């Protein structure tokens, strides 16, 4: 096997594992929301948002849609970009500077969002890979 073929296999496998990890994170987040919708709504309301139960349902369904995109590879780069914006919003809204005085751990949660965003941006740039990926995209760039 040539070096290029070996490298391509490792890259494809790495991208697939990354897709599965992203999907798993969003599946877990959605599952916790579905299992405790009232608790999620209360947390959303504590940040000052109206219609918190509706927003909790929207968030859970949105996270399911992201998970489907990551699992299938369909609209992968678009989903990764939207997910990065979503995670940035969540970081500032629920763990941002206004919450640091009450709990130092909130700063850690805030910073963790940026590592996740970095991974999502890499994913958006490199695409879903060639393994088990539906070739659907809006962006229109060539698959790698």
C-alpha positions in Angstrom: 0.0 0.0 0.0 1.4 3.4 -0.9 2.0 6.2 1.6 -0.7 8.3 0.0 -3.3 5.5 0.2 -2.4 4.8 3.8 -2.7 8.5 4.6 -6.0 8.8 2.8 -7.4 5.8 4.8 -6.3 7.3 8.1 -7.8 10.6 7.2 -11.1 9.1 6.1 -11.2 7.0 9.3 -10.4 10.0 11.4 -13.1 12.1 9.8 -15.7 9.3 10.3 -14.8 9.0 14.0 -15.1 12.8 14.3 -18.5 12.7 12.7 -19.6 10.0 15.1 -18.4 12.0 18.1 -20.2 15.1 17.0 -23.3 13.1 16.4 -23.0 11.5 19.8 -22.6 14.8 21.5 -25.8 16.3 19.9 -27.7 13.0 20.4 -26.9 13.2 24.2 -27.8 16.8 24.4 -31.1 16.3 22.6 -31.9 13.2 24.8 -31.3 15.1 28.0 -33.6 17.8 26.7 -36.3 15.4 25.8 -36.1 13.5 29.1 -36.2 16.8 31.1 -38.0 19.3 28.9 -39.4 21.2 31.9 -35.9 21.4 33.5 -34.4 22.6 30.1 -37.2 25.2 29.8 -36.5 26.5 33.3 -32.8 26.8 32.5 -33.6 28.7 29.3 -36.0 31.0 31.2 -33.2 31.7 33.8 -31.3 33.3 31.0 -34.2 35.6 30.4 -35.8 34.1 27.3 -39.5 34.1 26.8 -41.4 31.0 25.6 -38.8 28.8 27.2 -40.7 25.5 26.7 -41.1 26.2 23.0 -37.4 27.1 22.7 -36.4 23.9 24.6 -38.4 21.8 22.0 -36.8 23.8 19.1 -33.3 23.2 20.6 -33.9 19.5 21.0 -35.3 19.1 17.5 -32.5 21.2 16.1 -29.9 19.1 17.9 -31.5 15.9 16.4 -31.2 17.5 12.9 -27.5 18.2 13.5 -26.9 14.7 14.6 -28.6 13.3 11.5 -26.3 15.5 9.3 -23.2 14.3 11.2 -24.2 10.7 11.0 -25.1 10.7 7.3 -22.6 13.3 6.0 -25.5 15.1 4.3 -25.2 18.9 4.4 -22.2 18.2 6.7 -20.2 21.4 6.2 -23.3 23.5 6.5 -24.4 21.7 9.6 -20.9 22.1 11.1 -20.9 25.8 10.5 -24.4 26.2 11.9 -23.5 24.1 14.9 -20.4 26.2 15.5 -22.6 29.4 15.6 -25.1 27.6 17.9 -22.4 26.5 20.3 -20.9 30.0 20.3 -24.4 31.4 21.2 -24.8 28.8 23.9 -21.4 29.5 25.4 -22.1 33.3 25.7 -25.7 32.9 26.7 -25.5 30.2 29.4 -21.8 30.3 30.5 -20.7 33.8 29.5 -19.0 36.6 31.6 -22.2 37.5 33.4 -22.2 34.1 35.1 -18.5 33.9 36.0 -18.9 35.8 39.3 -21.4 33.3 40.6 -19.3 30.3 39.8 -15.8 29.9 38.6 -16.7 26.6 36.9 -18.8 28.6 34.4 -15.6 30.0 33.0 -14.4 26.5 32.3 -17.7 25.6 30.6 -17.4 28.7 28.6 -13.8 27.9 27.4 -14.8 24.3 26.6 -17.3 25.6 24.0 -14.4 27.1 22.0 -12.6 23.8 21.7 -15.8 22.3 20.4 -16.2 25.2 18.0 -12.7 24.7 16.7 -13.4 21.1 15.9 -16.6 22.0 14.1 -14.8 24.6 12.0 -12.2 22.0 11.0 -15.0 19.6 10.2 -16.7 22.3 8.0 -13.5 22.9 6.2 -12.6 19.3 5.5 -16.1 17.9 4.9 -17.6 14.5 5.7 -14.9 12.4 4.1 -15.6 9.5 1.7 -16.8 6.9 4.1 -20.6 6.5 4.6 -21.3 10.1 3.5 -24.3 11.2 1.4 -23.0 13.6 -1.2 -25.6 16.4 -0.4 -24.5 20.0 0.0 -25.7 23.5 -0.5 -22.3 25.1 -0.4 -21.3 23.3 -3.6 -17.7 22.7 -2.9 -16.1 19.4 -4.1 -16.1 16.5 -1.6 -12.7 15.5 -0.3 
